[in-house]
Amino acid sequence: MRRPLIAGNWKLHKTVAEALEMVTTLKKDLTDVKDRDMVVAPAFTALASVAEALAGSPLALAAQNCYPQASGAFTGEVSPALLRDVGCRYVIVGHSERRSLFSESDDFIRQKVKAVLDEGLLAIFCIGETLEERNENRTFEILEGQVDAGLKGIDKAAAEGLTIAYEPVWAIGTGQTASDDQAEEAHRFIRDLLARRYDQDLADRTRILYGGSVKPDNVDGLMAMPNIDGALVGGASLKAADFIRIVRFGKG
């Protein structure tokens, strides 16, 4: 059985004080949750403070991005080594907003995936199609291309540190969510891609998350699907009550 993972991506929200208030609530209200992994991804400015606040708790820390070099003359960038030093366990790589707003290429994302894994961190590798691509019946083509490009040169041993996040771009921040069956179909296809690239054993053990307007009122249906192993939560992760309900999926 794959252990579920719920990750909250706070994007460009929350001051340090607001982030600390949030994690204080999460620690108090999720202390009894033992059967799933919980992750929060604050802005860079809050990482150190949140890491200290999360010490000894069941919640892990993620960064929302990184630069694929360990050090150097890269003004404004943050390396996986620095993220590990500050207490991160996970790094989100290839989010659709990085691809679309910041023109990150598949090859650049591949470099990030490799840098994260080489540093001993866990990569949450995001893939997904746009509405235009889905309407053109190109969903599987796009997913396969992103997986092939993003994991090129990543061997099976390194791939043990991968979590895949399927995030249909048309469902991010729109309030529109893939149906349970649509999401399951994509997740099953991604798992088959991993089996072909590596082997069935690794594919069966790799967690594949759904990201795209996950909310308290749709998480139970999504998480009931056999190939959906968790969620990468955006807007709903900014409200403690909503995120707590999503983490507690299936518990009523």
C-alpha positions in Angstrom: 0.0 0.0 0.0 1.2 3.5 -0.9 1.2 5.9 2.0 -1.0 8.9 1.1 0.6 12.3 1.0 -1.2 15.7 1.3 0.9 18.7 0.4 -0.1 22.3 0.8 1.5 24.8 -1.7 1.0 28.2 -0.2 2.4 30.0 -3.3 3.0 33.7 -2.9 1.0 34.0 0.4 1.6 34.4 4.1 4.0 36.5 6.0 6.3 34.8 8.5 3.8 35.6 11.3 0.9 34.2 9.3 2.8 31.1 8.4 3.6 30.4 12.0 0.0 30.9 13.1 -1.0 28.5 10.4 1.4 25.7 11.4 0.6 26.1 15.0 -3.0 25.3 14.3 -2.0 22.4 12.0 0.3 20.9 14.6 -2.4 21.1 17.2 -5.3 19.7 15.1 -3.3 17.0 13.1 -1.2 15.5 15.9 -3.3 12.3 15.9 -2.9 11.7 12.2 -0.5 8.8 11.8 -1.4 7.0 8.5 -0.5 9.6 6.0 2.2 12.1 5.2 1.6 15.9 5.5 3.7 18.6 3.9 3.5 22.4 3.8 5.3 24.6 1.3 5.6 28.2 2.5 7.3 31.1 0.7 11.1 31.1 0.9 11.1 33.9 3.5 9.2 31.7 6.0 11.0 28.4 5.5 13.5 28.8 8.4 10.9 29.9 10.9 8.4 27.2 9.8 11.1 24.5 9.9 11.8 25.4 13.6 8.1 25.5 14.4 7.6 22.0 12.8 10.4 20.3 14.7 9.1 17.2 16.3 5.8 17.3 14.6 4.4 14.9 11.9 4.4 17.7 9.3 7.3 18.0 6.8 8.6 21.1 5.0 8.8 21.6 1.3 10.1 24.4 -0.9 8.1 25.6 -3.9 11.1 25.8 -6.3 14.9 25.6 -6.6 17.8 26.4 -8.9 19.7 23.4 -10.2 23.2 24.5 -9.2 24.7 24.0 -5.7 26.2 27.5 -5.6 27.6 30.2 -7.8 26.8 33.6 -9.3 23.1 33.1 -9.6 21.6 36.2 -8.0 18.2 35.6 -6.4 18.2 31.8 -6.7 18.1 29.1 -4.0 19.8 25.7 -4.3 18.7 22.3 -3.1 21.7 22.3 -0.7 20.4 25.5 0.9 16.9 24.1 1.1 18.1 21.0 2.8 20.2 23.1 5.2 17.1 25.1 6.2 15.1 22.0 7.0 13.3 21.1 3.8 12.5 17.5 3.0 10.7 18.0 -0.3 11.0 20.4 -3.3 8.2 21.1 -5.7 9.6 21.0 -9.3 7.9 21.9 -12.6 4.7 23.4 -11.3 2.5 24.6 -14.1 2.9 28.2 -12.9 6.7 27.9 -13.3 6.2 26.4 -16.8 3.7 29.0 -18.0 4.6 32.2 -16.1 8.4 31.8 -16.0 8.9 29.8 -19.2 10.7 26.9 -17.6 11.5 24.3 -20.2 11.3 20.5 -19.8 15.1 20.4 -19.9 15.5 23.0 -17.1 12.9 21.1 -15.0 14.9 17.9 -15.6 18.0 19.6 -14.3 16.0 20.6 -11.2 14.7 17.1 -10.6 18.2 15.7 -10.8 19.6 18.4 -8.5 16.9 17.8 -5.9 17.4 14.0 -5.9 21.2 14.3 -5.9 21.0 16.4 -2.8 19.0 13.6 -1.1 15.7 15.5 -1.1 12.4 14.3 -2.4 11.1 15.8 -5.6 7.4 16.5 -6.2 7.6 16.5 -10.0 4.6 18.3 -11.6 3.1 17.5 -15.0 -0.2 18.3 -16.7 -1.9 19.4 -19.8 -3.7 22.7 -20.7 -7.3 23.0 -21.6 -6.4 23.4 -25.3 -4.3 20.2 -25.2 -7.1 18.3 -23.5 -9.7 19.5 -26.0 -7.3 18.4 -28.8 -7.2 14.9 -27.2 -3.5 15.3 -26.5 -3.5 14.7 -22.8 -1.6 11.4 -22.9 0.8 12.7 -25.5 1.6 15.7 -23.3 2.0 13.7 -20.1 4.3 11.2 -21.8 6.4 14.0 -23.2 6.8 15.7 -19.9 7.7 12.5 -18.1 10.2 11.4 -20.7 11.9 14.8 -20.8 11.7 15.5 -17.0 13.1 12.1 -16.0 15.7 11.7 -18.8 18.9 10.4 -17.2 17.2 9.7 -13.8 17.9 6.1 -13.0 15.8 3.8 -10.9 17.8 4.3 -7.7 17.3 8.1 -8.0 13.7 7.7 -9.0 13.0 6.2 -5.5 12.9 9.8 -4.4 10.2 10.9 -6.8 6.6 11.8 -6.2 4.6 12.7 -9.3 1.9 15.4 -9.2 -0.6 15.4 -12.0 -2.0 18.9 -12.2 -4.3 19.5 -15.2 -3.5 23.2 -15.9 -7.2 23.9 -16.7 -8.2 23.0 -13.2 -5.6 25.1 -11.2 -7.1 28.1 -9.5 -10.2 27.9 -11.7 -12.6 26.1 -9.4 -12.9 23.5 -12.1 -11.8 20.0 -11.1 -11.1 16.9 -13.1 -13.8 14.4 -12.4 -12.7 11.4 -10.3 -12.7 9.2 -13.4 -10.7 11.8 -15.4 -8.1 12.1 -12.7 -7.9 8.3 -12.2 -7.4 7.8 -16.0 -4.5 10.2 -16.0 -2.9 8.7 -12.9 -3.2 5.2 -14.2 -1.5 6.3 -17.5 1.3 7.9 -15.6 1.8 4.8 -13.5 2.0 2.8 -16.7 4.6 5.3 -18.0 6.7 4.7 -14.9 6.4 0.9 -15.3 7.7 1.1 -18.9 10.5 3.5 -18.0 11.7 1.6 -14.9 9.7 -1.4 -13.8 6.3 -2.3 -12.4 7.6 -2.6 -8.8 8.8 1.0 -8.8 5.7 2.2 -10.5 3.5 0.5 -7.9 5.5 2.2 -5.1 5.6 5.7 -6.5 3.1 8.1 -5.2 1.1 10.1 -7.7 -0.8 13.1 -6.4 -3.7 15.0 -7.9 -3.4 18.8 -8.0 -6.2 21.0 -9.4 -8.7 22.8 -7.2 -8.7 20.1 -4.5 -11.2 21.1 -1.8 -12.9 19.6 1.2 -15.9 18.7 -0.8 -14.2 16.8 -3.6 -11.2 15.2 -1.8 -13.0 12.1 -0.6 -14.0 11.1 -4.1 -10.6 11.7 -5.6 -8.8 9.8 -2.9 -11.1 6.8 -3.3 -9.6 6.2 -6.8 -7.0 3.4 -6.7 -4.2 5.3 -8.4 -4.6 8.6 -6.6 -2.2 8.7 -3.7 -2.7 12.2 -2.4 -3.1 15.8 -3.3 -1.0 18.9 -4.1 -3.4 21.5 -2.6 -3.2 25.2 -3.6 -5.9 27.7 -2.5 -7.5 25.4 0.0 -4.3 24.9 1.8 -4.3 28.6 2.9 -7.2 28.0 5.3 -6.4 25.8 8.3 -9.9 24.3 8.5 -10.0 23.4 4.8 -6.5 21.9 4.8 -7.2 19.9 7.9 -10.4 18.5 6.4 -8.4 17.6 3.2 -5.7 15.9 5.2 -8.4 13.9 7.1 -10.0 12.7 3.9 -12.0 9.5 4.3 -12.3 10.0 8.1 -15.8 11.6 7.9 
